[in-house]
Amino acid sequence: MRRRDGEVQVAIVGGGICGLTTALALEQRGFTVAVYEAASEYRPVGAGILLQTNALVALETLGVAAEIRDSGMPLSGIRIRSPRDRVLQTFDVGGVERTEFGYGFVAIRRAKLLAILRERLNAPIHTGKRCVAVSDPESPTVRFADGTRIRPDVLVGADGIDSRVRETISPVSTRSLNTTVFRALPSVSLDQRGEPIGFEVWGDGTYTGGAPIAEDRFYWFATAPPELSETASVDDIRSYFGGYPDPIPAIVESLAGDEIITTGLRDLPALDRWHRGSTVLAGDAAHGMLPFAGQGAAQSIEDAVALAHAFESNATVGDALTAYESVRASRANRVRSESHRLGQLATMGTPVAWRVRNAVVSALPVTLFRRFRRRRVADAAVPTPAGPDGADADVGSGGGEFV
Ligand SMILES: Cc1cc2nc3c(=O)[nH]c(=O)nc-3n(C[C@H](O)[C@H](O)[C@H](O)COP(=O)(O)OP(=O)(O)OC[C@H]3O[C@@H](n4cnc5c(N)ncnc54)[C@H](O)[C@@H]3O)c2cc1C
């Protein structure tokens, strides 16, 4: 597609992780981009996020992975534990992903991640622009709540799981899982001897865990067990999780009521199509998934890089969007299915079921998990930008020999 002459004007609705990463990827390839974000401003609030290796490998192609790693907490591993503190599995990301792909996992504040992406971007970010309707996806007109309209050449809907842009491409409803997640970033000093490590405790109908995010901050999450409603008080949360293995009691003890973010889990059915005409979806708008695989943002970042690559390497908008969808939809839907299976595993409610699960998970060979984790990164097949001479981009992040 022609670029650098400002000919293709791309509008991105939604300035979250996906929208900003997509804007950065397109801008770096010479396209003219503008972001339209509903929120009136970016505020330094919110929870943490764990960026897995495939996310960082994709961000590396945009030149931001190292800054993100250095602004968060690189983890040497993730430990899966039972409520009686038996280690069921250890994912040695420092020894596998970091060694083989250059990046392990990083825990970072969401607000910090968004700030880094914004700082790198030259394109305008118009805040206070809530999209209320899109007419004619072939040649889109976007209407905002403030009465203004735009008519971009290409419209990217990166407006999250409740996407308005999606209504014009693939109108479907989200599905509630009747599960609530608590998240917080309590200020707590933990005894973190050795390299920082994240953990999950797979309990009886709930799972909880997190990772250090800074010297004295911990990113904590937990699904609410049946005993706790989404309106549970801090005292209820403390008394429920107080019996969990260390350091959970210290973490819940340091929670302050106004710091807890409560989210009802929903997901999106796999969409029949991701684009129509010159309008396309990315991120949660295309594949909002459950958080159990820790991959929602990672898949959104993969979308961003793949979409920019498709723009760069196809002659027409139609060809570019078709190529993007064919690369990304199958991969994202596979990861989405994994997030379901992991969710079912992690939140098993009956004592017999979770005891069997914990026994099986601890008996599985470490090599099986390693193979799975290598495949997770290698399957991303992240394209790198074309060289200055327009030579074809490399596809893949290395590591192909391991699968
Ligand atoms: C509990 C939980 C834990 C998670 N943990 C992880 C994790 O550890 N690792 C990971 O990779 N993923 C994780 N995820 C998933 C991750 O948060 C999402 O996949 C990711 O944020 C999606 O980014 P996005 O930009 O597509 O959507 P969003 O983050 O939802 O951003 C959408 C943006 O669009 C804006 N917007 C919405 N509607 C409009 C509109 N009509 N007009 C204009 N703008 C609009 C919103 O204000 C927002 O800024 C988790 C999710 C949950 C629920």
The ligand as an SDF file (V2000), in Angstrom:
LIG
                    3D

 53 58  0  0  0  0  0  0  0  0999 V2000
   -8.4990   -9.8580   35.1720 C   0  0  0  0  0  0  0  0  0  0  0  0
   -7.7110   -9.7470   33.9070 C   0  0  0  0  0  0  0  0  0  0  0  0
   -6.3480   -9.9990   33.9160 C   0  0  0  0  0  0  0  0  0  0  0  0
   -5.6120   -9.9520   32.7240 C   0  0  0  0  0  0  0  0  0  0  0  0
   -4.2880  -10.2190   32.7520 N   0  0  0  0  0  0  0  0  0  0  0  0
   -3.5870  -10.2330   31.5990 C   0  0  0  0  0  0  0  0  0  0  0  0
   -2.1920  -10.5430   31.6060 C   0  0  0  0  0  0  0  0  0  0  0  0
   -1.5980  -10.7610   32.6630 O   0  0  0  0  0  0  0  0  0  0  0  0
   -1.5320  -10.5840   30.4220 N   0  0  0  0  0  0  0  0  0  0  0  0
   -2.1690  -10.3240   29.2330 C   0  0  0  0  0  0  0  0  0  0  0  0
   -1.5170  -10.4070   28.1670 O   0  0  0  0  0  0  0  0  0  0  0  0
   -3.4760   -9.9990   29.2010 N   0  0  0  0  0  0  0  0  0  0  0  0
   -4.2000   -9.9410   30.3490 C   0  0  0  0  0  0  0  0  0  0  0  0
   -5.5130   -9.5980   30.3350 N   0  0  0  0  0  0  0  0  0  0  0  0
   -6.1530   -9.2360   29.0550 C   0  0  0  0  0  0  0  0  0  0  0  0
   -5.8320   -7.7880   28.6600 C   0  0  0  0  0  0  0  0  0  0  0  0
   -6.1670   -6.9120   29.7040 O   0  0  0  0  0  0  0  0  0  0  0  0
   -6.6220   -7.3990   27.4070 C   0  0  0  0  0  0  0  0  0  0  0  0
   -6.5750   -8.4220   26.4700 O   0  0  0  0  0  0  0  0  0  0  0  0
   -6.0440   -6.1240   26.7980 C   0  0  0  0  0  0  0  0  0  0  0  0
   -6.1480   -5.0620   27.6990 O   0  0  0  0  0  0  0  0  0  0  0  0
   -6.7860   -5.7920   25.5030 C   0  0  0  0  0  0  0  0  0  0  0  0
   -6.3470   -4.5640   25.0200 O   0  0  0  0  0  0  0  0  0  0  0  0
   -7.2630   -3.7430   24.0180 P   0  0  0  0  0  0  0  0  0  0  0  0
   -6.5260   -2.4820   23.7520 O   0  0  0  0  0  0  0  0  0  0  0  0
   -7.7020   -4.5970   22.8930 O   0  0  0  0  0  0  0  0  0  0  0  0
   -8.6030   -3.4420   24.8490 O   0  0  0  0  0  0  0  0  0  0  0  0
   -8.8010   -2.5170   26.1110 P   0  0  0  0  0  0  0  0  0  0  0  0
   -7.6820   -2.6470   27.0610 O   0  0  0  0  0  0  0  0  0  0  0  0
  -10.1800   -2.7920   26.6260 O   0  0  0  0  0  0  0  0  0  0  0  0
   -8.7400   -1.0370   25.5190 O   0  0  0  0  0  0  0  0  0  0  0  0
   -9.8000   -0.5380   24.7410 C   0  0  0  0  0  0  0  0  0  0  0  0
   -9.6650    0.9730   24.7120 C   0  0  0  0  0  0  0  0  0  0  0  0
  -10.7100    1.4790   23.8980 O   0  0  0  0  0  0  0  0  0  0  0  0
  -11.4070    2.5070   24.5730 C   0  0  0  0  0  0  0  0  0  0  0  0
  -12.7790    2.4630   24.1040 N   0  0  0  0  0  0  0  0  0  0  0  0
  -13.7440    1.5690   24.4470 C   0  0  0  0  0  0  0  0  0  0  0  0
  -14.8910    1.8490   23.7900 N   0  0  0  0  0  0  0  0  0  0  0  0
  -14.6300    2.9330   23.0110 C   0  0  0  0  0  0  0  0  0  0  0  0
  -15.4190    3.6820   22.1020 C   0  0  0  0  0  0  0  0  0  0  0  0
  -16.6980    3.3730   21.8740 N   0  0  0  0  0  0  0  0  0  0  0  0
  -14.8360    4.7300   21.4530 N   0  0  0  0  0  0  0  0  0  0  0  0
  -13.5260    5.0460   21.6760 C   0  0  0  0  0  0  0  0  0  0  0  0
  -12.7220    4.3710   22.5420 N   0  0  0  0  0  0  0  0  0  0  0  0
  -13.2820    3.3120   23.1930 C   0  0  0  0  0  0  0  0  0  0  0  0
  -11.2660    2.1630   26.0550 C   0  0  0  0  0  0  0  0  0  0  0  0
  -11.4180    3.3150   26.8610 O   0  0  0  0  0  0  0  0  0  0  0  0
   -9.8530    1.6060   26.0940 C   0  0  0  0  0  0  0  0  0  0  0  0
   -8.8840    2.5970   26.2590 O   0  0  0  0  0  0  0  0  0  0  0  0
   -6.2630   -9.6270   31.5140 C   0  0  0  0  0  0  0  0  0  0  0  0
   -7.6410   -9.3360   31.5040 C   0  0  0  0  0  0  0  0  0  0  0  0
   -8.3590   -9.3920   32.6970 C   0  0  0  0  0  0  0  0  0  0  0  0
   -9.8330   -9.1000   32.6610 C   0  0  0  0  0  0  0  0  0  0  0  0
  1  2  1  0
  2  3  1  0
  2 52  2  0
  3  4  2  0
  4  5  1  0
  4 50  1  0
  5  6  2  0
  6  7  1  0
  6 13  1  0
  7  8  2  0
  7  9  1  0
  9 10  1  0
 10 11  2  0
 10 12  1  0
 12 13  2  0
 13 14  1  0
 14 15  1  0
 14 50  1  0
 15 16  1  0
 16 17  1  0
 16 18  1  0
 18 19  1  0
 18 20  1  0
 20 21  1  0
 20 22  1  0
 22 23  1  0
 23 24  1  0
 24 25  2  0
 24 26  1  0
 24 27  1  0
 27 28  1  0
 28 29  2  0
 28 30  1  0
 28 31  1  0
 31 32  1  0
 32 33  1  0
 33 34  1  0
 33 48  1  0
 34 35  1  0
 35 36  1  0
 35 46  1  0
 36 37  1  0
 36 45  1  0
 37 38  2  0
 38 39  1  0
 39 40  1  0
 39 45  2  0
 40 41  1  0
 40 42  2  0
 42 43  1  0
 43 44  2  0
 44 45  1  0
 46 47  1  0
 46 48  1  0
 48 49  1  0
 50 51  2  0
 51 52  1  0
 52 53  1  0
M  END
$$$$
